[in-house]
Amino acid sequence: MRESKRQLKFSRQLQKDLSEIFQLKLSNVIKNTLVTITRVEVSPDLSVAKVFISAFGSDQKQNAVDQINQHKSELRRVLGHRIGKQVRKVPELIFLEDHGSEHASHIDEILSRLDIPPQSE
């Protein structure tokens, strides 16, 4: 199902605001790990936001997601101070690991192993 313009606009705003919050407030929680918000999916009623994150520099990426989930209420509170005047209800945040880059590198690896002969005329 396609997202509406309202959902897309709100998800972009959440991604921007959460990225800034991660830089300012969460840097001491996740040390030696670069966390990037790859995308945000918002429910049609804007009450739930799935935040997909990618963690670089850490061997245990799921551990980084778990640490972020432990601070979910604090993140939602800070987000509420930022967007509280724009929305009726601050969405519930669900943090998930984004496996997109790992999937892309796996496909690249498979493609590099293919033996494709040059095209003859």
QUIVEN-V700137 format. One record per backbone hydrogen bond with DSSP energy under -0.5 kcal/mol. CO is the residue of the C=O (numbers start at 0). NH is the residue of the N-H. If there is no record, write none. Layout:
co nh
CO NH
CO NH
This chain:
co nh
3 7
4 8
5 9
6 10
7 11
8 12
9 13
10 14
11 15
12 16
13 17
14 18
15 19
16 20
17 21
18 22
19 23
20 24
20 25
21 25
25 28
25 29
28 30
29 32
32 34
33 55
35 37
35 53
38 51
40 49
42 45
46 91
47 42
48 50
48 93
49 40
49 51
50 52
50 95
51 37
51 38
52 97
53 35
55 33
58 60
59 63
60 64
61 65
62 66
63 67
64 68
65 69
66 70
67 70
68 71
70 74
71 75
72 76
73 77
74 78
75 79
76 80
77 81
78 82
79 83
82 85
82 86
91 48
92 94
93 50
95 52
96 98
98 102
99 103
100 104
101 105
102 106
103 107
104 108
105 109
106 110
107 111
108 112
109 113
110 113
113 115
114 116
